[in-house]
């Protein structure tokens, strides 16, 4: 049985992971420094927290379910105490990409992050359809990277990722740099920003007199069909009028050099703001 030390077990993400790990054969030790987090963990899972040093003793996997801004500080205190060959699992590429993990060649760093349940899915239960975040009832993908460590450790990292993010539809092996391109690059800088613009556009047409319910229904409905065509979920093509609107709209809405957000220096600048 693999022994896992879960740091940040009482946080929102930590509680999610604690619930999923409870369904596995892992021997889990829960660590949470805040009294509020300790109480949350006990209330929602029934688990008690243990002393950090006791949790680390003999742990084969250490999961850092802590905020990006705290990864460097927490890791600097934990990593020197780890046994040789221990795997440290980080749930986001920001801190690893920014170089916030202590240098130690005899341990493994494994980075993993959920894709979250896709807009287009075949969930058949109400719980699955309502699980927008993932890790509860809806299938989702996961991206993972073996940042350093022996190749055979990837299988263990993948097993941990599938457990903490369950139910998992598929896992994808990528690099830490590629995860950073996906987040913050693709998912936050691009997707979240453009979705926010769409929300602002909806609010604008409401301010110009369109009933709010009608505007929301109209926008979300068109996001569904337009997205299905654009992302090859279905076969289809846009009308000439729609193509003309796109041809005019993109240069109005987007700067010509917008793809520079994926350049290494821009990704690093974004990560530095996050961490």
Residue, then its C-alpha position, 0 to 999 in steps of 0.5 A: x500500500x502506497x503511503x501518501x501525505x496530503x498537504x493542504x488537506x483542509x483547503x477547498x481543493x484538499x477536501x476534494x482530493x481527500x474525498x477521492x483518495x478515501x475511495x482508493x487503497x492509498x494510505x493517506x495522511x492529512x496535513x492542514x495548518x489552519x484551524x478552519x481548514x482542519x475543521x472543514x476537513x473533519x466536518x466534510x470527510x471525518x478525517x483528522x489531521x496529523x503532525x507534518x513530520x509524522x506524515x512525512x516519515x516514510x511517505x512515498x508520495x507527497x501531494x501539495x494541495x496548496x495555493x500557487x503563491x505558497x508552493x515555494x515556501x511549503x516545498x522549501x520546508x518539506x523537500x529537505x525532509x523527504x526520503x530518497x525516491x519520494x514523489x512530490x506531486x504538484x497540482x499546477x505548473x506555475x510554481x514548477x515552471x517559475x523555478x520555485x521547487x527546491x533543487x534535489x536530484x534524488x526525488x521525483x517531481x510530478x506535475x498534474x492538472x485537470x482538464x475539467x469536464x468538457x462542454x460537449x459530453x455524454x454524461x447521463x446523470x444529473x450529478x454528472x451534468x452538474x459537475x462542472x469542476x470535475x472530480x465528483x461525478x463527471x468524466x474529465x481529462x488530465x494532463x501530467x508531466x514527469x518533471x524529474x525522476x525515474x521513468x518508472x515513476x510516471x506510472x505511479x504519478x498517473x495512478x495518483x492523478x487518476x485517483x485525485x481527479x476521478x472519474x478520469x476519462x483519459x490522461x495525457x502525458x505532456x511536459x511542464x512547459x506544455x502545461x504552462x502553455x495550457x494554463x495560464x496561456x490557453x485556459x486563463x489568458x485566452x479562454x477566460x478573457x474571451x469568455x469575460x468579453x462575451x459576458x460583457x457583450x451580453x450585458x451590453x445588449x441588455x443595457x441597450x434594451x434586450x431582456x436579460x433572459x433572452x440575451x442569455x438564452x440567445x448567447x449560450x445557445x449560439x455558443x453551443x452550436x457555434x462551438x460544436x462546429x468550430x471544435x469539430x464536434x459536429x459536421x457543419x458550416x456557417x452561413x455566408x453572413x456569419x462568415x462575413x461577421x467573423x471576418x469583420x469581427x476578429x480584427x476589431x476585437x483582437x490585436x494582430x499580435x495576440x498570439x504573443x501571449x504564448x511566447x515563453x517570456x509572456x508565459x513566464x510573466x503571467x506565471x510570475x504575476x500568479x506566484 
